[in-house]
Amino acid sequence: MDIKSTHNFYMSRCIEVAKKGIGKTYPNPSVGCLIVNEGTVISEAFSSEYGENHAEVNAINKVKNKNLLKTSTLYVTLEPCSHYGKTPPCCNTISKNKIPNVVIGTADNSNKVNGKGIEFLRKNNINVTYGVLEKKCKELHKNFLYFNKNKRPYIILKWAQSNDKLFSPLKKIKKKPFWISSKKSRQLSHKWRSEEHAILVGYNTVINDNPNLNVRSWKGKNPIRIIIDYDNKLSNKFNVFNDQAKTIKITRKNIDPSLHVASEISSFLFRENIQSVIVEGGKKTLEEFIKTNLWDEARIFTNKKNLSKGIEAPKLKGQIILEKKIDDDELKIIKPF
């Protein structure tokens, strides 16, 4: 293979390694790292949980014969950090171990890094190659990069509706979720929860459904639960306040509901360092984000059954980027025009 093909090959593996940590490292991104010596991968790793080692340090620590590092190439999906935070700078560890070559997928656009890692490595006589499979690495680190650039989380709207575009029945006998989508679709929804930083619902959803908002149908970390409760009326008896995950309340102390609610919530979540959020309901909450055009992706399940009577589902316009059949459901993923 030529050098470009070689770099692409190993960076592709880095991306796959990084995916193992998605959802487990917030607010840090899940980075993938490979160390290659004379055509052999001698170590690979992804980021540990927040406050613990980054991918580069994990990969270096796995190498038993540290002398091999002096003739190796380190591949990493995101620019190594060059500042002290919860952990020492990865750039220092790379330089200290005399790794001569570093290949980077994409730059870290956070204020604390933003090119400083590449600059540090080059000043320390390390050969840096930048921009390998950059588009794929940017997609991998989408939430992290979007958050830093736009000063708000990546916002995903998600709901299920009947074939006649109804969101829920007019009245419910029991205070629990009314399932419109299939079991497989609900499992997929739980997978999505495990990949994102937070999940948000409104006051009425908690009152009417008493949801858990966890990932019980998938293996992974529960998202942070964001609950809109302007007047702080919800008691701790509701499931969203159990100890399965962290819960943050949005009250009048946090935002001003008389202003654009979605904008206020987005700004609050940015201050809370929430990098991505799934907005799951209810209808009023979803429509606040739609009317403000403050969303980045919508994931809508439509079941083949009709409800005949019920609450109309939200409506939005956008570009369909994916259509998929899941049992009796049709999934559409939509992005704004």
PyMOL commands that set and color helices and strands:
alter all, ss='L'
color gray80, all
select helices_A, chain A and resi 3-19+55-62+66-71+90-96+116-123+134-140+142-150+183-195+203-209+239-241+261-271+283-291
alter helices_A, ss='H'
color red, helices_A
select strands_A, chain A and resi 32-37+40-46+73-78+101-106+127-130+154-161+166-168+198-201+224-228+247-250+276-281+297-303+311-312+319-326+329-335
alter strands_A, ss='S'
color yellow, strands_A
deselect
rebuild
show_as cartoon
